[in-house]
Amino acid sequence: QVQLVESGGGLVQAGGSLRLSCAASGRTFSSYTMGWFRQAPGKEREFVACISWSYGTIYYADSVKGRFTISRDNAKKTVYLQMNSLKPEDTAVYYCAVSSGPYTDYGRYGYWGQGTQVTVSS
């Protein structure tokens, strides 16, 4: 079992920044790929970014490339999402999740956090 707890969401103006954190507990954290997804009202959950356990593979959605940075600290069992130059269309509930590999399909992720709300005002 893996438990995930996200934090760091909030309300920010367009152009601002936020850093999300996801703390993991339970089974061996360092061997998993960690991913971030988001879901806006009325929309499907979409991939944002993921980072493999060895830091060797990082993927970003095209919509966030160049603005968001994913990182992880295996010693702290924490994954981060630094979000810069935020846009109103980034408004969503952001979830972290665990997978066995660097996938962009949310169906490949078996454990999920409860989510943290990010709201970007124009």
C-alpha positions as CSV (number, residue, x, y, z in Angstrom):
1,Q,0.0,0.0,0.0
2,V,1.1,3.5,-0.8
3,Q,-0.5,6.6,0.8
4,L,-0.2,10.0,-1.0
5,V,-1.0,13.4,0.4
6,E,-0.8,16.5,-1.8
7,S,-0.4,20.1,-0.5
8,G,0.5,23.5,-1.8
9,G,-2.6,24.4,-3.8
10,G,-4.3,27.7,-3.6
11,L,-5.5,30.8,-5.4
12,V,-3.0,32.7,-7.5
13,Q,-3.2,35.4,-10.1
14,A,-2.3,34.7,-13.7
15,G,1.5,34.8,-14.2
16,G,2.1,33.7,-10.7
17,S,3.7,30.5,-9.3
18,L,2.8,27.7,-6.9
19,R,4.7,24.6,-5.8
20,L,2.8,21.5,-5.1
21,S,4.1,18.7,-2.9
22,C,3.1,15.1,-2.6
23,A,4.3,13.1,0.4
24,A,4.3,9.4,0.2
25,S,4.2,6.7,2.8
26,G,4.0,3.0,2.8
27,R,5.9,0.8,0.4
28,T,9.3,1.6,-1.2
29,F,8.9,5.0,-2.7
30,S,12.1,5.2,-4.7
31,S,11.3,2.4,-7.0
32,Y,8.1,4.0,-8.4
33,T,7.4,6.5,-11.1
34,M,5.5,9.5,-9.7
35,G,3.1,11.5,-11.8
36,W,0.9,14.6,-11.6
37,F,-2.5,14.8,-13.2
38,R,-5.2,17.4,-13.1
39,Q,-8.9,17.5,-13.5
40,A,-11.0,20.6,-14.3
41,P,-14.7,20.8,-13.7
42,G,-16.5,18.9,-16.5
43,K,-13.3,17.6,-18.0
44,E,-11.5,14.4,-18.0
45,R,-8.4,13.8,-15.8
46,E,-5.3,14.7,-17.8
47,F,-1.7,14.0,-17.6
48,V,0.6,16.8,-16.4
49,A,4.0,15.4,-15.7
50,C,5.8,12.3,-14.5
51,I,9.3,11.4,-13.2
52,S,10.8,7.9,-13.1
53,W,12.3,6.5,-9.9
54,S,15.9,7.0,-11.2
55,Y,15.2,10.5,-12.4
56,G,16.2,9.3,-15.8
57,T,12.8,9.8,-17.5
58,I,10.7,12.9,-17.2
59,Y,7.6,13.7,-19.4
60,Y,5.5,16.8,-19.6
61,A,2.2,17.5,-21.2
62,D,2.7,20.0,-24.1
63,S,0.4,22.4,-22.3
64,V,2.8,22.8,-19.4
65,K,6.2,22.3,-21.0
66,G,8.5,25.1,-20.2
67,R,6.4,26.4,-17.3
68,F,6.1,23.4,-14.9
69,T,9.0,21.4,-13.4
70,I,8.6,18.0,-11.7
71,S,11.2,16.8,-9.2
72,R,11.5,14.3,-6.5
73,D,13.4,13.7,-3.3
74,N,13.5,10.0,-2.6
75,A,15.0,10.4,0.8
76,K,12.0,12.5,1.8
77,K,9.6,10.4,-0.2
78,T,8.2,13.5,-1.8
79,V,7.5,14.7,-5.3
80,Y,7.1,18.3,-6.3
81,L,5.5,20.2,-9.1
82,Q,6.8,23.8,-9.5
83,M,4.3,25.7,-11.6
84,N,5.4,29.1,-13.0
85,S,3.6,31.5,-15.4
86,L,0.3,30.1,-14.4
87,K,-2.7,30.6,-16.7
88,P,-6.4,30.5,-15.9
89,E,-6.7,27.3,-17.9
90,D,-4.4,25.7,-15.4
91,T,-7.2,25.8,-12.9
92,A,-8.0,22.3,-11.7
93,V,-7.7,19.8,-8.9
94,Y,-4.2,18.4,-9.1
95,Y,-3.5,14.8,-8.1
96,C,-0.3,12.9,-7.6
97,A,-0.1,9.2,-8.4
98,V,2.2,6.2,-8.4
99,S,2.9,3.9,-11.3
100,S,5.4,1.1,-12.1
101,G,6.7,3.1,-15.1
102,P,6.8,6.5,-16.8
103,Y,3.3,6.4,-18.3
104,T,1.1,9.3,-19.4
105,D,-2.2,7.2,-19.2
106,Y,-3.9,7.7,-15.9
107,G,-5.1,4.1,-16.1
108,R,-1.6,2.9,-15.5
109,Y,-1.4,4.6,-12.1
110,G,-2.6,2.5,-9.1
111,Y,-2.4,4.8,-6.2
112,W,-3.8,8.4,-6.0
113,G,-3.8,11.2,-3.5
114,Q,-6.9,13.1,-2.6
115,G,-6.0,16.1,-4.7
116,T,-5.3,19.8,-4.1
117,Q,-7.2,22.7,-5.7
118,V,-5.3,25.2,-7.9
119,T,-7.2,28.3,-9.0
120,V,-5.7,30.8,-11.3
121,S,-7.5,34.1,-11.6
122,S,-7.3,36.3,-14.7
